[in-house]
Amino acid sequence: MEWQSEEFGASHEGMAGAVLADGSEPGPEYLDAGSGSHMHQTNQWWAYNGRLGRQRADHMRGSCSCGWRAARH
């Protein structure tokens, strides 16, 4: 779930982000919802579960659209 600061709007939109074992942040995962040509993409932490060829998150951390990152948890 993402959040926004009422004071700053989208310039401070945050979320719980995935962190890989090497400490890097993974790129977006694509979710195939069926037989259409459009594939939804997400950076939500829950998508990095290692299933169906996806990357597996080792940790999570708070992140903000302004570039701020918390320590991994």
PDB file of N, CA, C and O in Angstrom:
ATOM      1  N   MET A   1       0.838  -1.167   0.000  1.00  0.00           N
ATOM      2  CA  MET A   1       0.000   0.000   0.000  1.00  0.00           C
ATOM      3  C   MET A   1       0.889   1.238   0.000  1.00  0.00           C
ATOM      4  O   MET A   1       1.839   1.325   0.778  1.00  0.00           O
ATOM      5  N   GLU A   2       0.588   2.173  -0.853  1.00  0.00           N
ATOM      6  CA  GLU A   2       1.333   3.414  -0.929  1.00  0.00           C
ATOM      7  C   GLU A   2       0.654   4.479  -0.078  1.00  0.00           C
ATOM      8  O   GLU A   2      -0.534   4.378   0.231  1.00  0.00           O
ATOM      9  N   TRP A   3       1.411   5.489   0.294  1.00  0.00           N
ATOM     10  CA  TRP A   3       0.871   6.611   1.057  1.00  0.00           C
ATOM     11  C   TRP A   3       1.410   7.903   0.471  1.00  0.00           C
ATOM     12  O   TRP A   3       2.443   7.913  -0.198  1.00  0.00           O
ATOM     13  N   GLN A   4       0.708   8.982   0.726  1.00  0.00           N
ATOM     14  CA  GLN A   4       1.139  10.298   0.302  1.00  0.00           C
ATOM     15  C   GLN A   4       1.078  11.250   1.475  1.00  0.00           C
ATOM     16  O   GLN A   4       0.196  11.144   2.327  1.00  0.00           O
ATOM     17  N   SER A   5       2.004  12.168   1.518  1.00  0.00           N
ATOM     18  CA  SER A   5       1.983  13.235   2.498  1.00  0.00           C
ATOM     19  C   SER A   5       0.948  14.258   2.045  1.00  0.00           C
ATOM     20  O   SER A   5       0.998  14.711   0.901  1.00  0.00           O
ATOM     21  N   GLU A   6       0.022  14.628   2.904  1.00  0.00           N
ATOM     22  CA  GLU A   6      -0.976  15.627   2.534  1.00  0.00           C
ATOM     23  C   GLU A   6      -0.314  16.959   2.202  1.00  0.00           C
ATOM     24  O   GLU A   6      -0.774  17.688   1.323  1.00  0.00           O
ATOM     25  N   GLU A   7       0.756  17.266   2.902  1.00  0.00           N
ATOM     26  CA  GLU A   7       1.440  18.539   2.703  1.00  0.00           C
ATOM     27  C   GLU A   7       2.183  18.597   1.367  1.00  0.00           C
ATOM     28  O   GLU A   7       2.186  19.639   0.712  1.00  0.00           O
ATOM     29  N   PHE A   8       2.813  17.489   0.952  1.00  0.00           N
ATOM     30  CA  PHE A   8       3.664  17.495  -0.238  1.00  0.00           C
ATOM     31  C   PHE A   8       3.109  16.707  -1.416  1.00  0.00           C
ATOM     32  O   PHE A   8       3.685  16.774  -2.502  1.00  0.00           O
ATOM     33  N   GLY A   9       2.020  15.965  -1.255  1.00  0.00           N
ATOM     34  CA  GLY A   9       1.411  15.222  -2.355  1.00  0.00           C
ATOM     35  C   GLY A   9       2.315  14.149  -2.933  1.00  0.00           C
ATOM     36  O   GLY A   9       3.017  13.461  -2.192  1.00  0.00           O
ATOM     37  N   ALA A  10       2.304  14.001  -4.257  1.00  0.00           N
ATOM     38  CA  ALA A  10       3.043  12.928  -4.927  1.00  0.00           C
ATOM     39  C   ALA A  10       4.561  13.086  -4.822  1.00  0.00           C
ATOM     40  O   ALA A  10       5.293  12.125  -5.059  1.00  0.00           O
ATOM     41  N   SER A  11       5.043  14.275  -4.474  1.00  0.00           N
ATOM     42  CA  SER A  11       6.495  14.437  -4.345  1.00  0.00           C
ATOM     43  C   SER A  11       7.040  13.684  -3.135  1.00  0.00           C
ATOM     44  O   SER A  11       8.251  13.494  -3.013  1.00  0.00           O
ATOM     45  N   HIS A  12       6.153  13.257  -2.247  1.00  0.00           N
ATOM     46  CA  HIS A  12       6.545  12.419  -1.105  1.00  0.00           C
ATOM     47  C   HIS A  12       5.554  11.266  -0.974  1.00  0.00           C
ATOM     48  O   HIS A  12       4.829  11.155   0.014  1.00  0.00           O
ATOM     49  N   GLU A  13       5.545  10.416  -1.992  1.00  0.00           N
ATOM     50  CA  GLU A  13       4.694   9.229  -2.004  1.00  0.00           C
ATOM     51  C   GLU A  13       5.556   8.040  -1.604  1.00  0.00           C
ATOM     52  O   GLU A  13       6.574   7.771  -2.241  1.00  0.00           O
ATOM     53  N   GLY A  14       5.164   7.337  -0.570  1.00  0.00           N
ATOM     54  CA  GLY A  14       5.995   6.265  -0.051  1.00  0.00           C
ATOM     55  C   GLY A  14       5.357   4.902  -0.133  1.00  0.00           C
ATOM     56  O   GLY A  14       4.163   4.766  -0.400  1.00  0.00           O
ATOM     57  N   MET A  15       6.184   3.884   0.103  1.00  0.00           N
ATOM     58  CA  MET A  15       5.703   2.506   0.094  1.00  0.00           C
ATOM     59  C   MET A  15       6.726   1.613   0.788  1.00  0.00           C
ATOM     60  O   MET A  15       7.860   2.020   1.038  1.00  0.00           O
ATOM     61  N   ALA A  16       6.308   0.407   1.088  1.00  0.00           N
ATOM     62  CA  ALA A  16       7.238  -0.615   1.580  1.00  0.00           C
ATOM     63  C   ALA A  16       7.885  -1.227   0.352  1.00  0.00           C
ATOM     64  O   ALA A  16       7.205  -1.826  -0.481  1.00  0.00           O
ATOM     65  N   GLY A  17       9.189  -1.079   0.240  1.00  0.00           N
ATOM     66  CA  GLY A  17       9.901  -1.551  -0.939  1.00  0.00           C
ATOM     67  C   GLY A  17      10.669  -2.831  -0.681  1.00  0.00           C
ATOM     68  O   GLY A  17      11.084  -3.100   0.446  1.00  0.00           O
ATOM     69  N   ALA A  18      10.855  -3.614  -1.724  1.00  0.00           N
ATOM     70  CA  ALA A  18      11.608  -4.864  -1.641  1.00  0.00           C
ATOM     71  C   ALA A  18      13.103  -4.580  -1.756  1.00  0.00           C
ATOM     72  O   ALA A  18      13.521  -3.656  -2.455  1.00  0.00           O
ATOM     73  N   VAL A  19      13.902  -5.388  -1.059  1.00  0.00           N
ATOM     74  CA  VAL A  19      15.361  -5.308  -1.129  1.00  0.00           C
ATOM     75  C   VAL A  19      15.878  -6.724  -1.403  1.00  0.00           C
ATOM     76  O   VAL A  19      15.517  -7.666  -0.698  1.00  0.00           O
ATOM     77  N   LEU A  20      16.722  -6.870  -2.425  1.00  0.00           N
ATOM     78  CA  LEU A  20      17.292  -8.174  -2.754  1.00  0.00           C
ATOM     79  C   LEU A  20      18.439  -8.510  -1.806  1.00  0.00           C
ATOM     80  O   LEU A  20      18.895  -7.648  -1.054  1.00  0.00           O
ATOM     81  N   ALA A  21      18.902  -9.743  -1.838  1.00  0.00           N
ATOM     82  CA  ALA A  21      19.955 -10.207  -0.931  1.00  0.00           C
ATOM     83  C   ALA A  21      21.239  -9.387  -1.066  1.00  0.00           C
ATOM     84  O   ALA A  21      21.976  -9.236  -0.091  1.00  0.00           O
ATOM     85  N   ASP A  22      21.517  -8.858  -2.254  1.00  0.00           N
ATOM     86  CA  ASP A  22      22.736  -8.057  -2.447  1.00  0.00           C
ATOM     87  C   ASP A  22      22.561  -6.597  -2.033  1.00  0.00           C
ATOM     88  O   ASP A  22      23.486  -5.798  -2.183  1.00  0.00           O
ATOM     89  N   GLY A  23      21.379  -6.239  -1.510  1.00  0.00           N
ATOM     90  CA  GLY A  23      21.112  -4.882  -1.052  1.00  0.00           C
ATOM     91  C   GLY A  23      20.509  -3.967  -2.096  1.00  0.00           C
ATOM     92  O   GLY A  23      20.175  -2.823  -1.788  1.00  0.00           O
ATOM     93  N   SER A  24      20.360  -4.439  -3.326  1.00  0.00           N
ATOM     94  CA  SER A  24      19.791  -3.611  -4.393  1.00  0.00           C
ATOM     95  C   SER A  24      18.265  -3.696  -4.396  1.00  0.00           C
ATOM     96  O   SER A  24      17.673  -4.602  -3.810  1.00  0.00           O
ATOM     97  N   GLU A  25      17.654  -2.735  -5.066  1.00  0.00           N
ATOM     98  CA  GLU A  25      16.206  -2.740  -5.246  1.00  0.00           C
ATOM     99  C   GLU A  25      15.896  -3.363  -6.600  1.00  0.00           C
ATOM    100  O   GLU A  25      16.523  -3.012  -7.600  1.00  0.00           O
ATOM    101  N   PRO A  26      14.946  -4.275  -6.644  1.00  0.00           N
ATOM    102  CA  PRO A  26      14.606  -4.910  -7.921  1.00  0.00           C
ATOM    103  C   PRO A  26      13.804  -3.985  -8.823  1.00  0.00           C
ATOM    104  O   PRO A  26      13.148  -3.055  -8.355  1.00  0.00           O
ATOM    105  N   GLY A  27      13.865  -4.247 -10.104  1.00  0.00           N
ATOM    106  CA  GLY A  27      13.027  -3.526 -11.058  1.00  0.00           C
ATOM    107  C   GLY A  27      11.592  -4.002 -10.940  1.00  0.00           C
ATOM    108  O   GLY A  27      11.305  -4.892 -10.140  1.00  0.00           O
ATOM    109  N   PRO A  28      10.682  -3.431 -11.720  1.00  0.00           N
ATOM    110  CA  PRO A  28       9.277  -3.812 -11.612  1.00  0.00           C
ATOM    111  C   PRO A  28       9.028  -5.260 -12.033  1.00  0.00           C
ATOM    112  O   PRO A  28       9.717  -5.794 -12.902  1.00  0.00           O
ATOM    113  N   GLU A  29       8.055  -5.871 -11.417  1.00  0.00           N
ATOM    114  CA  GLU A  29       7.587  -7.204 -11.807  1.00  0.00           C
ATOM    115  C   GLU A  29       6.324  -7.027 -12.645  1.00  0.00           C
ATOM    116  O   GLU A  29       5.527  -6.122 -12.399  1.00  0.00           O
ATOM    117  N   TYR A  30       6.152  -7.890 -13.625  1.00  0.00           N
ATOM    118  CA  TYR A  30       5.003  -7.836 -14.506  1.00  0.00           C
ATOM    119  C   TYR A  30       4.041  -8.955 -14.146  1.00  0.00           C
ATOM    120  O   TYR A  30       4.443 -10.105 -13.972  1.00  0.00           O
ATOM    121  N   LEU A  31       2.759  -8.604 -14.036  1.00  0.00           N
ATOM    122  CA  LEU A  31       1.729  -9.554 -13.629  1.00  0.00           C
ATOM    123  C   LEU A  31       0.829  -9.843 -14.812  1.00  0.00           C
ATOM    124  O   LEU A  31       0.176  -8.939 -15.333  1.00  0.00           O
ATOM    125  N   ASP A  32       0.788 -11.082 -15.237  1.00  0.00           N
ATOM    126  CA  ASP A  32      -0.056 -11.498 -16.353  1.00  0.00           C
ATOM    127  C   ASP A  32      -1.449 -11.811 -15.816  1.00  0.00           C
ATOM    128  O   ASP A  32      -1.639 -12.778 -15.079  1.00  0.00           O
ATOM    129  N   ALA A  33      -2.410 -10.988 -16.190  1.00  0.00           N
ATOM    130  CA  ALA A  33      -3.773 -11.152 -15.684  1.00  0.00           C
ATOM    131  C   ALA A  33      -4.654 -11.957 -16.621  1.00  0.00           C
ATOM    132  O   ALA A  33      -5.857 -12.063 -16.381  1.00  0.00           O
ATOM    133  N   GLY A  34      -4.109 -12.514 -17.658  1.00  0.00           N
ATOM    134  CA  GLY A  34      -4.944 -13.299 -18.564  1.00  0.00           C
ATOM    135  C   GLY A  34      -4.461 -13.224 -19.987  1.00  0.00           C
ATOM    136  O   GLY A  34      -3.259 -13.158 -20.245  1.00  0.00           O
ATOM    137  N   SER A  35      -5.398 -13.235 -20.910  1.00  0.00           N
ATOM    138  CA  SER A  35      -5.049 -13.347 -22.326  1.00  0.00           C
ATOM    139  C   SER A  35      -4.921 -12.004 -23.037  1.00  0.00           C
ATOM    140  O   SER A  35      -4.807 -11.979 -24.263  1.00  0.00           O
ATOM    141  N   GLY A  36      -4.936 -10.907 -22.322  1.00  0.00           N
ATOM    142  CA  GLY A  36      -4.819  -9.598 -22.957  1.00  0.00           C
ATOM    143  C   GLY A  36      -3.376  -9.250 -23.274  1.00  0.00           C
ATOM    144  O   GLY A  36      -2.450  -9.940 -22.850  1.00  0.00           O
ATOM    145  N   SER A  37      -3.196  -8.174 -24.024  1.00  0.00           N
ATOM    146  CA  SER A  37      -1.848  -7.752 -24.389  1.00  0.00           C
ATOM    147  C   SER A  37      -1.222  -6.856 -23.320  1.00  0.00           C
ATOM    148  O   SER A  37      -0.007  -6.654 -23.326  1.00  0.00           O
ATOM    149  N   HIS A  38      -2.021  -6.321 -22.412  1.00  0.00           N
ATOM    150  CA  HIS A  38      -1.511  -5.447 -21.354  1.00  0.00           C
ATOM    151  C   HIS A  38      -1.091  -6.275 -20.141  1.00  0.00           C
ATOM    152  O   HIS A  38      -1.841  -7.130 -19.670  1.00  0.00           O
ATOM    153  N   MET A  39       0.108  -6.012 -19.648  1.00  0.00           N
ATOM    154  CA  MET A  39       0.577  -6.678 -18.428  1.00  0.00           C
ATOM    155  C   MET A  39       0.836  -5.618 -17.378  1.00  0.00           C
ATOM    156  O   MET A  39       1.652  -4.719 -17.583  1.00  0.00           O
ATOM    157  N   HIS A  40       0.146  -5.720 -16.258  1.00  0.00           N
ATOM    158  CA  HIS A  40       0.303  -4.774 -15.161  1.00  0.00           C
ATOM    159  C   HIS A  40       1.688  -4.921 -14.556  1.00  0.00           C
ATOM    160  O   HIS A  40       2.187  -6.038 -14.426  1.00  0.00           O
ATOM    161  N   GLN A  41       2.317  -3.813 -14.183  1.00  0.00           N
ATOM    162  CA  GLN A  41       3.604  -3.884 -13.508  1.00  0.00           C
ATOM    163  C   GLN A  41       3.470  -3.285 -12.110  1.00  0.00           C
ATOM    164  O   GLN A  41       2.654  -2.393 -11.875  1.00  0.00           O
ATOM    165  N   THR A  42       4.286  -3.792 -11.191  1.00  0.00           N
ATOM    166  CA  THR A  42       4.246  -3.313  -9.817  1.00  0.00           C
ATOM    167  C   THR A  42       5.633  -3.337  -9.200  1.00  0.00           C
ATOM    168  O   THR A  42       6.496  -4.120  -9.597  1.00  0.00           O
ATOM    169  N   ASN A  43       5.827  -2.473  -8.231  1.00  0.00           N
ATOM    170  CA  ASN A  43       7.031  -2.472  -7.405  1.00  0.00           C
ATOM    171  C   ASN A  43       6.673  -2.797  -5.958  1.00  0.00           C
ATOM    172  O   ASN A  43       7.506  -2.632  -5.066  1.00  0.00           O
ATOM    173  N   GLN A  44       5.458  -3.252  -5.715  1.00  0.00           N
ATOM    174  CA  GLN A  44       5.014  -3.576  -4.370  1.00  0.00           C
ATOM    175  C   GLN A  44       5.804  -4.758  -3.829  1.00  0.00           C
ATOM    176  O   GLN A  44       6.100  -5.692  -4.574  1.00  0.00           O
ATOM    177  N   TRP A  45       6.147  -4.733  -2.560  1.00  0.00           N
ATOM    178  CA  TRP A  45       7.004  -5.748  -1.928  1.00  0.00           C
ATOM    179  C   TRP A  45       6.462  -7.163  -2.078  1.00  0.00           C
ATOM    180  O   TRP A  45       7.245  -8.104  -2.212  1.00  0.00           O
ATOM    181  N   TRP A  46       5.151  -7.339  -2.060  1.00  0.00           N
ATOM    182  CA  TRP A  46       4.556  -8.683  -2.091  1.00  0.00           C
ATOM    183  C   TRP A  46       4.802  -9.400  -3.416  1.00  0.00           C
ATOM    184  O   TRP A  46       4.701 -10.626  -3.470  1.00  0.00           O
ATOM    185  N   ALA A  47       5.118  -8.677  -4.475  1.00  0.00           N
ATOM    186  CA  ALA A  47       5.325  -9.300  -5.785  1.00  0.00           C
ATOM    187  C   ALA A  47       6.669 -10.025  -5.883  1.00  0.00           C
ATOM    188  O   ALA A  47       6.871 -10.820  -6.802  1.00  0.00           O
ATOM    189  N   TYR A  48       7.586  -9.765  -4.954  1.00  0.00           N
ATOM    190  CA  TYR A  48       8.934 -10.339  -5.009  1.00  0.00           C
ATOM    191  C   TYR A  48       9.029 -11.564  -4.109  1.00  0.00           C
ATOM    192  O   TYR A  48       9.781 -11.588  -3.135  1.00  0.00           O
ATOM    193  N   ASN A  49       8.243 -12.585  -4.462  1.00  0.00           N
ATOM    194  CA  ASN A  49       8.141 -13.789  -3.630  1.00  0.00           C
ATOM    195  C   ASN A  49       8.898 -14.984  -4.206  1.00  0.00           C
ATOM    196  O   ASN A  49       8.859 -16.067  -3.623  1.00  0.00           O
ATOM    197  N   GLY A  50       9.576 -14.814  -5.321  1.00  0.00           N
ATOM    198  CA  GLY A  50      10.345 -15.898  -5.915  1.00  0.00           C
ATOM    199  C   GLY A  50       9.519 -16.892  -6.711  1.00  0.00           C
ATOM    200  O   GLY A  50      10.076 -17.839  -7.266  1.00  0.00           O
ATOM    201  N   ARG A  51       8.229 -16.707  -6.783  1.00  0.00           N
ATOM    202  CA  ARG A  51       7.364 -17.632  -7.529  1.00  0.00           C
ATOM    203  C   ARG A  51       7.246 -17.216  -8.986  1.00  0.00           C
ATOM    204  O   ARG A  51       7.380 -16.038  -9.314  1.00  0.00           O
ATOM    205  N   LEU A  52       6.999 -18.167  -9.844  1.00  0.00           N
ATOM    206  CA  LEU A  52       6.771 -17.945 -11.272  1.00  0.00           C
ATOM    207  C   LEU A  52       7.908 -17.168 -11.927  1.00  0.00           C
ATOM    208  O   LEU A  52       7.667 -16.334 -12.799  1.00  0.00           O
ATOM    209  N   GLY A  53       9.133 -17.435 -11.516  1.00  0.00           N
ATOM    210  CA  GLY A  53      10.294 -16.800 -12.110  1.00  0.00           C
ATOM    211  C   GLY A  53      10.591 -15.394 -11.606  1.00  0.00           C
ATOM    212  O   GLY A  53      11.495 -14.730 -12.114  1.00  0.00           O
ATOM    213  N   ARG A  54       9.841 -14.940 -10.618  1.00  0.00           N
ATOM    214  CA  ARG A  54      10.073 -13.600 -10.074  1.00  0.00           C
ATOM    215  C   ARG A  54      11.286 -13.589  -9.157  1.00  0.00           C
ATOM    216  O   ARG A  54      11.697 -14.625  -8.635  1.00  0.00           O
ATOM    217  N   GLN A  55      11.852 -12.406  -8.969  1.00  0.00           N
ATOM    218  CA  GLN A  55      12.942 -12.251  -8.013  1.00  0.00           C
ATOM    219  C   GLN A  55      12.394 -12.428  -6.596  1.00  0.00           C
ATOM    220  O   GLN A  55      11.207 -12.216  -6.350  1.00  0.00           O
ATOM    221  N   ARG A  56      13.266 -12.817  -5.674  1.00  0.00           N
ATOM    222  CA  ARG A  56      12.839 -13.018  -4.293  1.00  0.00           C
ATOM    223  C   ARG A  56      13.468 -11.949  -3.406  1.00  0.00           C
ATOM    224  O   ARG A  56      14.689 -11.799  -3.370  1.00  0.00           O
ATOM    225  N   ALA A  57      12.621 -11.208  -2.692  1.00  0.00           N
ATOM    226  CA  ALA A  57      13.097 -10.185  -1.762  1.00  0.00           C
ATOM    227  C   ALA A  57      13.687 -10.843  -0.527  1.00  0.00           C
ATOM    228  O   ALA A  57      13.159 -11.834  -0.023  1.00  0.00           O
ATOM    229  N   ASP A  58      14.777 -10.286  -0.051  1.00  0.00           N
ATOM    230  CA  ASP A  58      15.432 -10.756   1.159  1.00  0.00           C
ATOM    231  C   ASP A  58      14.988  -9.932   2.364  1.00  0.00           C
ATOM    232  O   ASP A  58      14.901 -10.442   3.481  1.00  0.00           O
ATOM    233  N   HIS A  59      14.710  -8.652   2.122  1.00  0.00           N
ATOM    234  CA  HIS A  59      14.265  -7.724   3.160  1.00  0.00           C
ATOM    235  C   HIS A  59      13.282  -6.737   2.551  1.00  0.00           C
ATOM    236  O   HIS A  59      13.005  -6.779   1.352  1.00  0.00           O
ATOM    237  N   MET A  60      12.761  -5.856   3.380  1.00  0.00           N
ATOM    238  CA  MET A  60      11.960  -4.743   2.911  1.00  0.00           C
ATOM    239  C   MET A  60      12.416  -3.492   3.634  1.00  0.00           C
ATOM    240  O   MET A  60      13.064  -3.556   4.679  1.00  0.00           O
ATOM    241  N   ARG A  61      12.063  -2.345   3.053  1.00  0.00           N
ATOM    242  CA  ARG A  61      12.371  -1.073   3.701  1.00  0.00           C
ATOM    243  C   ARG A  61      11.418  -0.010   3.181  1.00  0.00           C
ATOM    244  O   ARG A  61      10.888  -0.110   2.074  1.00  0.00           O
ATOM    245  N   GLY A  62      11.217   0.994   3.992  1.00  0.00           N
ATOM    246  CA  GLY A  62      10.406   2.124   3.573  1.00  0.00           C
ATOM    247  C   GLY A  62      11.130   2.909   2.502  1.00  0.00           C
ATOM    248  O   GLY A  62      12.347   3.082   2.566  1.00  0.00           O
ATOM    249  N   SER A  63      10.393   3.380   1.529  1.00  0.00           N
ATOM    250  CA  SER A  63      10.989   4.184   0.471  1.00  0.00           C
ATOM    251  C   SER A  63      10.033   5.306   0.092  1.00  0.00           C
ATOM    252  O   SER A  63       8.822   5.193   0.286  1.00  0.00           O
ATOM    253  N   CYS A  64      10.579   6.381  -0.446  1.00  0.00           N
ATOM    254  CA  CYS A  64       9.794   7.552  -0.821  1.00  0.00           C
ATOM    255  C   CYS A  64      10.148   7.951  -2.247  1.00  0.00           C
ATOM    256  O   CYS A  64      11.271   7.728  -2.699  1.00  0.00           O
ATOM    257  N   SER A  65       9.198   8.535  -2.945  1.00  0.00           N
ATOM    258  CA  SER A  65       9.424   8.965  -4.323  1.00  0.00           C
ATOM    259  C   SER A  65      10.490  10.054  -4.430  1.00  0.00           C
ATOM    260  O   SER A  65      11.017  10.288  -5.518  1.00  0.00           O
ATOM    261  N   CYS A  66      10.817  10.723  -3.326  1.00  0.00           N
ATOM    262  CA  CYS A  66      11.860  11.758  -3.343  1.00  0.00           C
ATOM    263  C   CYS A  66      13.267  11.152  -3.332  1.00  0.00           C
ATOM    264  O   CYS A  66      14.249  11.878  -3.487  1.00  0.00           O
ATOM    265  N   GLY A  67      13.379   9.823  -3.150  1.00  0.00           N
ATOM    266  CA  GLY A  67      14.668   9.155  -3.138  1.00  0.00           C
ATOM    267  C   GLY A  67      15.100   8.666  -1.764  1.00  0.00           C
ATOM    268  O   GLY A  67      16.059   7.900  -1.665  1.00  0.00           O
ATOM    269  N   TRP A  68      14.424   9.083  -0.707  1.00  0.00           N
ATOM    270  CA  TRP A  68      14.767   8.641   0.646  1.00  0.00           C
ATOM    271  C   TRP A  68      14.519   7.150   0.792  1.00  0.00           C
ATOM    272  O   TRP A  68      13.531   6.632   0.271  1.00  0.00           O
ATOM    273  N   ARG A  69      15.402   6.457   1.490  1.00  0.00           N
ATOM    274  CA  ARG A  69      15.249   5.034   1.800  1.00  0.00           C
ATOM    275  C   ARG A  69      15.581   4.808   3.266  1.00  0.00           C
ATOM    276  O   ARG A  69      16.549   5.366   3.781  1.00  0.00           O
ATOM    277  N   ALA A  70      14.788   4.001   3.929  1.00  0.00           N
ATOM    278  CA  ALA A  70      15.044   3.631   5.321  1.00  0.00           C
ATOM    279  C   ALA A  70      16.070   2.497   5.348  1.00  0.00           C
ATOM    280  O   ALA A  70      16.411   1.922   4.314  1.00  0.00           O
ATOM    281  N   ALA A  71      16.545   2.196   6.534  1.00  0.00           N
ATOM    282  CA  ALA A  71      17.395   1.001   6.691  1.00  0.00           C
ATOM    283  C   ALA A  71      16.537  -0.209   6.387  1.00  0.00           C
ATOM    284  O   ALA A  71      15.332  -0.193   6.639  1.00  0.00           O
ATOM    285  N   ARG A  72      17.140  -1.260   5.850  1.00  0.00           N
ATOM    286  CA  ARG A  72      16.335  -2.450   5.539  1.00  0.00           C
ATOM    287  C   ARG A  72      15.872  -3.109   6.810  1.00  0.00           C
ATOM    288  O   ARG A  72      16.514  -3.001   7.855  1.00  0.00           O
ATOM    289  N   HIS A  73      14.741  -3.799   6.715  1.00  0.00           N
ATOM    290  CA  HIS A  73      14.120  -4.434   7.879  1.00  0.00           C
ATOM    291  C   HIS A  73      13.884  -5.877   7.582  1.00  0.00           C
ATOM    292  O   HIS A  73      13.366  -6.605   8.430  1.00  0.00           O
TER     293      HIS A  73
END
